[in-house]
């Protein structure tokens, strides 16, 4: 399985300044050259030490194992955050 794209990223307003919540569409390539596009929600939270943590949740149930998919999403979201490409 591989993450093809993470698109339509929108930031939701939050009253807590150290938590940023987002919604996006994630497209995965699955074995057998099939693709699956799913809605995801993720949260970037800045800890008191300055380190950021990422949590991811699928809005709908994916047709494949979720643990590897969440790992791929967290890695990609972390890269987007470090590059400053999140809204």
C-alpha positions in Angstrom: 0.0 0.0 0.0 1.2 3.5 -0.7 -0.2 7.0 -0.2 -0.7 8.6 -3.6 -2.0 12.1 -2.6 -3.3 14.1 0.3 -5.6 16.8 -1.2 -8.3 19.3 -0.4 -6.7 20.0 3.0 -8.8 22.5 4.9 -8.1 23.8 8.4 -10.9 23.9 10.9 -11.1 26.8 13.5 -10.1 25.8 17.0 -10.2 27.8 20.2 -7.1 26.1 21.5 -4.0 27.8 20.0 -1.7 24.7 20.3 -4.1 22.3 18.4 -4.7 22.6 14.7 -7.4 20.4 13.2 -7.6 19.6 9.5 -9.8 17.6 7.0 -8.5 16.2 3.8 -9.0 13.5 1.1 -6.4 10.8 1.0 -5.9 8.6 -2.0 -4.2 5.2 -1.5 -2.9 2.7 -4.0 -3.6 -0.8 -3.0 -2.2 -4.1 -4.2 -3.7 -5.0 -7.5 -3.4 -1.5 -8.9 -6.7 -0.4 -7.3 -7.1 3.1 -5.7 -9.2 4.1 -2.7 -10.0 7.7 -1.8 -11.1 8.3 1.8 -11.8 11.3 4.0 -9.5 11.8 6.9 -9.2 14.2 9.9 -6.0 14.9 11.5 -4.8 17.0 14.4 -1.3 18.7 14.9 -0.7 19.4 18.5 2.3 21.3 19.8 3.6 19.9 23.1 5.1 22.2 25.9 8.5 21.0 24.8 7.9 22.4 21.3 7.6 19.0 19.6 4.6 18.4 17.4 2.5 15.3 17.5 0.1 14.1 14.8 -3.1 12.1 15.2 -5.1 10.8 12.3 -8.6 9.4 12.1 -10.5 8.0 9.1 -14.0 9.4 8.6 -15.1 6.3 6.8 -14.0 2.7 7.2 -11.1 1.9 4.8 -11.1 -1.4 2.7 -7.5 -2.2 3.9 -5.6 -2.4 7.2 -5.6 0.9 9.0 -2.3 0.7 10.9 0.0 1.0 7.9 -2.2 3.6 6.3 -2.1 5.8 9.5 1.7 5.4 9.6 2.0 6.6 6.0 -0.4 9.5 6.7 1.5 10.6 9.8 4.8 10.6 8.0 3.5 12.6 5.1 1.7 15.1 7.3 4.9 15.6 9.3 6.8 16.3 6.1 4.2 18.8 5.0 4.3 20.5 8.4 8.1 20.8 8.3 8.0 22.2 4.8 5.4 24.8 5.9 2.9 23.5 3.3 -0.2 23.2 5.5 -2.9 25.9 5.5 
